[in-house]
Amino acid sequence: MQYNKQLFLNYIVLLLLTNNVFAQTKQINQIDSLMKWSNQIGIFNGNVLVSKNNKIIYNASFGFTDATKTKKLTTEYRFNIGSITKEFSAVALMQLQEQGKLKLSDKVSQFIPELKKWANEVAIEDLLQYKSGIPNVNWKSIKNDKDLFDGLMLIDTLDFKPGTNYDYNNNNIFLRQFIVERLTKMPFKTYAEKFIFKPCEMDLAELTPLVGEKNIAKGFNNNLVPDKTDLPITGGTYLTTIDLLKWSNCLHNNKVINKKSIYEIGQQFDLEETQSALGQAKYKNENLIEHLHHGRAGNYETILVSDINKKFTIILLDNNYNGKVFEISDAIMAILKNQKYKLPNKIIEK
């Protein structure tokens, strides 16, 4: 009798495992069909990775490395992740706060006293939430990091009183980086490599200015015009899908900053359609449960979507902008949740 009962239990376990394998295989096939369709109709040229229950279930490449369309992408290629790179300067500041070297309430003038009097009004928290009132970068005069700093030195007045409004602009980011450099006495690029990329084992991650061009996907538009060469300034990041997954796992598992810091940098200005330093972050009892960040740089487009509770992560890296990564990632998420989904539509030429 006991033998028959054990046999029955073994059968049930085997049946459940078989059903789970079948269900996951179905999901993988659906994702593959979706991605092939997206590439076929010309709305996705890039790399895609899907992780479920801490395992990569899909990792593939579609399309070409550059505008010549002579060489096909592989999963080893790195893409500019656009605004997602802003997470690194935010995390660096939180690391320094955890070490007792600064507080988010500290004013910018405490670290860079030579800036004009507006720096006495702007706090580090304002830089993280894009509520500083600092005017945007005058890109016409920028050729290097020194030009960026000189541009900050020329600012006389803020566009609004810090904390009263929202303006998503890159001077907030560059000022974050300059503060990290002043406190650590090292270039921000070096700091990121040593205290962010290395602990997360992001072996192929590289911050601009790039040292080499190996396995770099080049941005191009639908008329096969390549993007202009990057300015030699600090701030852009080139990652593979694997390294971006390593980053999200490292962050979500409190390996670079603690739970309290993750909660603090996920806060945003109290208006619709604003972003935190993590893009769009959702919390429950101060625990991060969803993390969505979109990036754009020239014709590069990136999206990172993580549902921490369900243990899903979706990454799309594209070097031929068509504005479809949200639709594609939504469809993949629906597949993972066994929900109905729509195939993205082809772009209609006007």
C-alpha positions as CSV (number, residue, x, y, z in Angstrom):
1,M,0.0,0.0,0.0
2,Q,2.8,2.4,0.9
3,Y,4.6,1.5,-2.3
4,N,1.6,2.3,-4.4
5,K,1.1,5.7,-2.6
6,Q,4.7,6.7,-3.3
7,L,4.4,5.6,-6.9
8,F,1.3,7.8,-7.3
9,L,3.1,10.8,-5.7
10,N,6.1,10.3,-8.1
11,Y,3.7,10.2,-11.0
12,I,2.0,13.5,-9.9
13,V,5.4,15.2,-9.5
14,L,6.5,14.0,-13.0
15,L,3.2,15.1,-14.5
16,L,3.6,18.6,-13.0
17,L,7.2,18.9,-14.2
18,T,6.2,17.8,-17.7
19,N,3.4,20.3,-17.8
20,N,5.7,23.1,-16.6
21,V,8.3,22.2,-19.3
22,F,5.6,22.1,-21.9
23,A,4.2,25.5,-20.8
24,Q,7.6,27.1,-20.8
25,T,8.5,25.7,-24.2
26,K,5.2,27.1,-25.5
27,Q,6.1,30.5,-24.1
28,I,9.6,30.4,-25.7
29,N,8.1,29.5,-29.1
30,Q,5.7,32.4,-28.8
31,I,8.4,34.9,-27.9
32,D,10.5,33.6,-30.8
33,S,7.6,34.0,-33.2
34,L,7.0,37.5,-31.9
35,M,10.6,38.6,-32.3
36,K,10.9,37.1,-35.8
37,W,7.7,38.9,-36.8
38,S,9.0,42.2,-35.4
39,N,12.3,41.8,-37.3
40,Q,10.6,40.7,-40.5
41,I,8.3,43.7,-40.6
42,G,11.2,46.1,-39.9
43,I,10.4,47.3,-36.4
44,F,13.2,45.6,-34.4
45,N,16.9,45.3,-35.2
46,G,18.8,44.3,-32.1
47,N,19.2,41.8,-29.2
48,V,16.6,40.5,-26.8
49,L,16.8,38.6,-23.5
50,V,14.1,37.1,-21.3
51,S,14.7,35.8,-17.9
52,K,12.2,33.8,-15.8
53,N,12.7,32.5,-12.3
54,N,16.4,33.6,-12.4
55,K,17.1,31.6,-15.6
56,I,17.6,33.0,-19.1
57,I,14.9,31.3,-21.2
58,Y,15.5,33.4,-24.4
59,N,18.5,35.2,-25.7
60,A,18.7,36.1,-29.4
61,S,19.9,38.5,-32.0
62,F,18.0,40.0,-35.0
63,G,19.3,42.1,-37.8
64,F,22.6,43.9,-38.4
65,T,25.5,45.6,-36.6
66,D,25.3,48.8,-38.6
67,A,23.9,50.7,-41.5
68,T,25.9,48.7,-44.1
69,K,23.8,45.6,-43.2
70,T,26.7,43.4,-44.1
71,K,27.3,41.8,-40.7
72,K,24.7,40.2,-38.5
73,L,24.4,40.9,-34.8
74,T,25.3,38.3,-32.1
75,T,24.6,38.3,-28.4
76,E,28.1,39.5,-27.7
77,Y,27.4,43.0,-29.2
78,R,27.1,46.0,-27.0
79,F,24.5,48.8,-27.4
80,N,24.2,52.3,-26.0
81,I,21.5,52.0,-23.3
82,G,20.6,55.7,-23.3
83,S,19.0,57.0,-20.2
84,I,19.3,53.7,-18.3
85,T,23.0,54.8,-17.7
86,K,21.6,57.5,-15.4
87,E,21.1,54.7,-12.8
88,F,24.8,54.4,-12.3
89,S,25.4,58.0,-11.2
90,A,22.4,57.7,-8.8
91,V,23.7,54.4,-7.3
92,A,27.2,56.0,-6.9
93,L,25.7,58.8,-4.9
94,M,23.7,56.3,-2.7
95,Q,26.9,54.3,-2.1
96,L,28.6,57.5,-0.9
97,Q,25.7,58.3,1.4
98,E,25.8,54.8,2.8
99,Q,29.5,55.4,3.6
100,G,28.6,58.6,5.4
101,K,30.3,60.9,2.8
102,L,27.2,62.8,1.9
103,K,23.4,63.2,2.6
104,L,20.7,63.6,-0.1
105,S,19.8,66.9,1.7
106,D,23.3,68.3,1.2
107,K,23.6,71.3,-1.2
108,V,25.7,71.1,-4.3
109,S,27.8,74.0,-3.2
110,Q,29.2,71.8,-0.3
111,F,31.0,69.7,-2.9
112,I,31.6,72.2,-5.8
113,P,31.9,75.6,-4.0
114,E,33.1,77.5,-7.1
115,L,29.6,77.3,-8.8
116,K,27.5,80.4,-8.5
117,K,25.0,81.0,-5.7
118,W,22.3,78.8,-7.2
119,A,24.4,75.8,-6.0
120,N,23.4,76.8,-2.4
121,E,19.8,76.1,-3.2
122,V,20.1,72.8,-5.1
123,A,20.3,69.6,-3.1
124,I,21.5,66.2,-4.3
125,E,18.0,64.9,-4.0
126,D,16.9,67.5,-6.5
127,L,19.4,66.2,-9.0
128,L,18.1,62.6,-8.5
129,Q,14.5,63.6,-9.1
130,Y,15.1,66.2,-11.9
131,K,13.5,69.0,-9.8
132,S,16.7,71.1,-9.5
133,G,15.7,73.9,-11.9
134,I,19.1,73.8,-13.5
135,P,18.9,74.8,-17.2
136,N,19.7,72.1,-19.8
137,V,23.0,71.5,-21.5
138,N,23.9,73.9,-24.3
139,W,25.0,71.1,-26.6
140,K,26.3,73.5,-29.3
141,S,29.2,74.4,-27.1
142,I,30.0,70.9,-25.8
143,K,33.0,68.9,-27.0
144,N,34.3,67.3,-23.8
145,D,33.8,67.0,-20.1
146,K,35.5,70.3,-19.4
147,D,33.0,72.1,-21.6
148,L,30.2,70.5,-19.6
149,F,31.7,71.8,-16.3
150,D,32.4,75.2,-17.8
151,G,28.7,75.3,-18.9
152,L,27.6,74.7,-15.3
153,M,30.0,77.5,-14.2
154,L,28.2,79.9,-16.6
155,I,24.8,79.3,-15.1
156,D,23.5,82.5,-13.3
157,T,20.0,81.6,-12.4
158,L,17.8,78.5,-12.1
159,D,14.7,78.0,-14.3
160,F,12.6,77.4,-11.2
161,K,13.0,77.1,-7.4
162,P,14.3,73.6,-6.6
163,G,11.6,71.2,-5.6
164,T,8.7,73.2,-7.2
165,N,8.8,71.7,-10.7
166,Y,10.2,69.0,-12.9
167,D,12.6,69.1,-15.8
168,Y,14.3,66.0,-17.1
169,N,17.6,67.2,-18.4
170,N,21.2,66.0,-18.6
171,N,22.8,68.7,-16.5
172,N,21.4,67.0,-13.5
173,I,23.3,63.8,-14.5
174,F,26.6,65.5,-15.3
175,L,26.5,67.3,-12.0
176,R,25.9,64.0,-10.2
177,Q,29.0,62.7,-11.9
178,F,31.1,65.7,-11.0
179,I,30.1,65.4,-7.3
180,V,31.2,61.7,-7.3
181,E,34.5,62.8,-8.8
182,R,35.1,65.5,-6.2
183,L,34.3,63.1,-3.3
184,T,36.3,60.1,-4.6
185,K,39.1,61.9,-6.3
186,M,38.8,59.7,-9.4
187,P,37.2,60.0,-12.8
188,F,33.5,58.9,-12.8
189,K,34.3,56.3,-15.5
190,T,36.9,54.7,-13.2
191,Y,34.5,54.8,-10.2
192,A,31.8,53.1,-12.2
193,E,34.1,50.4,-13.5
194,K,35.5,49.7,-10.0
195,F,32.5,50.0,-7.7
196,I,29.6,49.2,-10.0
197,F,30.6,47.1,-13.0
198,K,33.2,44.9,-11.3
199,P,31.1,43.9,-8.2
200,C,28.2,43.0,-10.6
201,E,30.6,41.1,-12.9
202,M,29.5,43.2,-15.9
203,D,32.6,42.1,-17.8
204,L,31.8,43.8,-21.1
205,A,30.3,47.0,-19.8
206,E,32.0,50.2,-21.0
207,L,31.3,53.8,-20.1
208,T,32.1,56.5,-22.7
209,P,34.5,57.6,-24.0
210,L,34.9,54.1,-25.5
211,V,38.4,52.7,-25.5
212,G,37.8,50.2,-28.4
213,E,35.2,49.6,-31.0
214,K,35.0,45.8,-30.7
215,N,31.5,44.3,-30.7
216,I,29.8,47.7,-30.7
217,A,26.5,47.9,-32.5
218,K,26.3,51.2,-34.4
219,G,23.0,53.2,-34.5
220,F,21.3,53.9,-37.9
221,N,18.0,55.1,-39.2
222,N,15.6,53.6,-41.6
223,N,17.3,55.5,-44.5
224,L,20.5,53.6,-43.5
225,V,22.1,56.9,-42.3
226,P,24.5,56.1,-39.4
227,D,24.5,58.0,-36.2
228,K,27.1,60.6,-35.6
229,T,30.2,59.6,-33.6
230,D,29.8,59.9,-29.8
231,L,31.2,63.0,-28.2
232,P,34.2,62.2,-26.0
233,I,32.3,62.9,-22.8
234,T,31.6,60.7,-19.8
235,G,28.1,59.4,-19.4
236,G,27.0,56.9,-22.0
237,T,27.1,53.2,-21.4
238,Y,27.4,50.3,-23.8
239,L,26.1,47.0,-22.6
240,T,25.2,43.5,-23.8
241,T,21.9,42.0,-22.8
242,I,23.7,39.7,-20.4
243,D,25.4,42.6,-18.6
244,L,22.2,44.6,-18.4
245,L,20.6,41.5,-16.8
246,K,23.5,41.2,-14.4
247,W,23.0,44.9,-13.5
248,S,19.3,44.5,-12.7
249,N,19.9,41.3,-10.7
250,C,22.7,43.0,-8.8
251,L,20.6,46.1,-8.0
252,H,17.4,44.2,-7.1
253,N,19.4,41.8,-4.8
254,N,20.9,44.8,-2.8
255,K,24.5,43.9,-3.9
256,V,25.5,47.5,-4.7
257,I,23.3,49.5,-2.5
258,N,20.9,48.5,0.4
259,K,17.1,48.3,0.4
260,K,16.7,51.7,1.9
261,S,18.8,53.3,-0.8
262,I,16.9,51.5,-3.6
263,Y,13.7,52.9,-2.2
264,E,15.1,56.5,-2.0
265,I,16.4,56.6,-5.6
266,G,13.0,55.2,-6.9
267,Q,11.1,58.3,-5.6
268,Q,10.0,60.8,-8.1
269,F,8.5,64.3,-8.4
270,D,4.7,64.3,-7.7
271,L,3.4,64.9,-11.2
272,E,2.2,62.5,-13.9
273,E,4.8,61.3,-16.4
274,T,7.8,62.0,-14.3
275,Q,10.8,59.7,-13.8
276,S,12.9,58.7,-10.8
277,A,16.6,57.9,-11.1
278,L,15.4,54.3,-11.8
279,G,12.9,55.4,-14.4
280,Q,9.6,54.0,-13.3
281,A,9.8,52.1,-10.0
282,K,7.0,50.6,-8.0
283,Y,7.2,49.6,-4.3
284,K,5.1,47.7,-1.8
285,N,6.0,48.4,1.9
286,E,9.2,50.1,0.6
287,N,10.2,46.9,-1.3
288,L,10.9,47.3,-5.0
289,I,8.4,45.2,-6.9
290,E,8.6,46.6,-10.5
291,H,11.4,48.3,-12.3
292,L,10.9,49.8,-15.8
293,H,13.4,52.0,-17.5
294,H,13.5,53.2,-21.1
295,G,16.6,54.6,-22.9
296,R,17.1,56.4,-26.1
297,A,20.3,57.8,-27.7
298,G,20.3,58.7,-31.4
299,N,18.9,55.6,-33.1
300,Y,19.6,53.3,-30.1
301,E,16.6,52.3,-28.0
302,T,16.6,50.2,-24.9
303,I,14.0,48.9,-22.5
304,L,14.5,47.1,-19.2
305,V,11.3,45.6,-17.6
306,S,11.5,43.6,-14.3
307,D,8.6,42.2,-12.3
308,I,10.5,41.3,-9.2
309,N,7.7,39.3,-7.5
310,K,7.0,37.2,-10.6
311,K,10.8,37.0,-11.3
312,F,10.4,38.1,-15.0
313,T,13.0,40.4,-16.7
314,I,12.8,41.5,-20.3
315,I,15.6,43.4,-22.1
316,L,15.5,44.8,-25.6
317,L,18.5,46.5,-27.1
318,D,17.9,48.1,-30.5
319,N,20.2,50.1,-32.8
320,N,17.6,51.1,-35.5
321,Y,15.0,53.2,-33.8
322,N,11.3,52.6,-34.6
323,G,9.7,53.4,-31.3
324,K,8.3,49.9,-30.8
325,V,10.2,48.4,-27.8
326,F,7.3,49.2,-25.4
327,E,4.8,47.3,-27.6
328,I,7.2,44.3,-28.0
329,S,8.0,44.2,-24.3
330,D,4.3,44.4,-23.4
331,A,3.6,41.4,-25.7
332,I,6.5,39.4,-24.1
333,M,5.2,40.2,-20.6
334,A,1.7,39.0,-21.7
335,I,3.2,35.8,-23.0
336,L,5.0,35.2,-19.7
337,K,1.7,35.8,-17.8
338,N,-0.2,33.4,-20.2
339,Q,-2.4,36.3,-21.3
340,K,-3.6,37.3,-24.8
341,Y,-1.2,39.6,-26.7
342,K,-1.1,41.7,-29.8
343,L,1.6,41.5,-32.5
344,P,3.1,44.9,-33.0
345,N,2.1,46.7,-36.2
346,K,4.3,47.7,-39.0
347,I,5.1,51.4,-39.2
348,I,3.0,53.1,-41.9
349,E,5.0,55.5,-44.0
350,K,3.5,59.0,-44.3
